[in-house]
Amino acid sequence: MNLYPSRSAGLLSWVTVLLTPFFIILSSLYIFMSPQFIQYEYSQPNFPPAERFTAEARTFNATETVRYVLGQRSLTDLTNLDVYNEREIKHLVDVEKVAHAALQFHALSGILIALALVALARKPLTRAWAARSLVSGGMLTLAVIAAIGIFSVVAFDQFFVTCLHIFFEGDS
C-alpha cells in the first residue's frame, strides 16, 4: 500500500522532513553569531568580568572574531587584533571553515525545503502533504534537540569531544 499520492510527492515530503531539523537548528547560528548576542551576553550581571581587557576591548575583540568567522573580516584582521596565539588562530580558521559550510548548507536546505513545499502545495492532491511534512519535520527537530540535550547532560565531556572530532581536524 502506497502512503503517498505519487513517488515524487513522497520524495518531496521526505526532503522536507529530513532537512527541517538542519534548517531550524542552523538558523540559530544567525542569532548566536551576531554582535548583538555578544553585547547581550556580556551585559548580563552574572557574566564573568574580563581579566586582560576592558569591557569595551573584550566586546570589540569578540565582535571582530565573530565577523571573521562569518567571513566579514580577513585572517590578517583577526591576527592584527593581537589577542590570539598561533594555536587559537589555527582553531578559528577551522571554525570559519565549519561556519561557512554550515551557513551554505543552511541556505541550500532552506531552498530545497521551499521548492519541495511549493511543488507539494501546487496540486490539491498533495497540498496536505506539504503541511504534514512541515509538522513531521518539526517533530523530528524536537526529537533531535531532545536527544542532543539528553546526551550532553548525561555525558557532556564525551558529547563535546565527539562534536570536536566531527567538526575539526587535528589539535586545533
N, C-alpha and C positions, 0 to 999 in steps of 0.2 A: 504494500500500500504506500503510495507516494504522498508525503505530507505537504509538499509544495505544489502549487498550480503548474509550475514548469521547472525544468532543470536550472534555467537562468535565474528564476526567482529564488530558488534555493541557494544558489551560489551568491547572489547579491545579499540575501539575508545573512548568510554566514560571514561574508566580508564585513558587513555592518556589525554583527555581534562580536566578532573576534577583534576588530580594530577599535571598537569603542573604548575598552579599558585603556589601551595605549593612548588614545586621543585625550581622554579625560585626565589621566594621570600626568601625561606630559604637558597638558595645559597649565598645570600648577607651576611649571618652570617659569612662565612669564610673570607670575606673582613673586616667587621666591628669588628670582634672579633679576631684581629691579632695585634701583636706587631708593625707591620709596619703601620697600621692605627693609632694606638696611637701616634707613632712618627710623622706621617704626621700631625695629628690634633694638637698636642702640638707645632709643629714648625710653625703653622700659625701665622702671625703677629697680628691678631685680637683675638687670643686665650687669655683668661684672665690669668694673672700670678698667680702662686701658692702663697698662703699666709703662709702656715705652712711648706712647703717643698721647697727644692731647685728643680730646673727643673729636674735634674738628678734623685733625690729621687722620685719625683712625677711620672716620666716616669717609673722608676723601679717598684714602687708600683702598678701602673695601669697595667703594663705588667704582673706582678705576679698575679694580681687579675684576669685578662683575662685568664691566664694559669690555674688558679684554676677553673674557670667557665668551661673551656674546658676539665677538668679532668686531666690536666698535673701536677697539684700541689695538695697536700693534704690539708685538713682543718687545720692541725697543721701548715703547711707552711703559709697559709693565716693568721691565728691567730698570728703567730710569726712576721708578718710584723708590728704588734702593731700600726696600723693606724685606725682600725675599732672598734667601740663599739659593745656591745653584740647584739643590735638590727640590726645593719648593717651586722654583721656576719650571723645572722639568715636569713636576706634577701638574702645574697649572697649564702647561702646554697640552698635556694629556687630557685634562679636564675640558679645555677648549675644544679639542677634537671630539670628545664624547658629547659635549653640549651641542656642537654643530650638527653631529649625526642625529642626536635626539630631536632637535628642532626641525631638521629636514624630514625625519620620519613623522613627526607631529603634523607637519604641513601635508605630506603625502597621504597620511591616514585620514586627515580631515577631508581632503579632496575625494579620496576613494569612498568614504562614507557618504559624502554629499551626492556623488554621482550614483551610488547604489540606491540611496533613498529616492532620488529624483526618478530613476528608472523604475523602481518599485511603485512609486506613487502615481506614475503616469497612467497605469491601467487600473480600472476599478477592481479587477480580479486580484491584483497583487497589492493594492493600496494598504490593506490591513497588515500585510507582511512588513511594510515599512515601519509601522508603529510597533508591531511585535518585535521586530529586530532591535529597535531602539530600547525597548523595555528589557529585552533579554541581554543586550549589551550593557545596560545599566546594572542589571542584577549580577552579571559576570564581573563588572567593575567592583561592585561592593564585595563580592567573594574574594577577588584578588587582593583588595585593600585589607580585608579581614585576615586573609592568610599571611600577608606581609606583616601586618600588625602582630599577629599571634607569634609568628616566627621570630620577629625582632624582640618581643618581650621574653619569650621562653629561652632564646639563645641569641642574644644581641651580638656577642662577640663573633660567633660563627656567621650570623647574618651579615655583619659589617665586613668581615674578611671575605665572605663569598661575593658580596657586591663589588668589593675592590678587585677581586680576581676576575670577575665578569667584565668589568669596565676598563680596567687598567692593566698594563703590562709591566713586568719587572718590579722594581722597587720604588717607583715614583709615587 
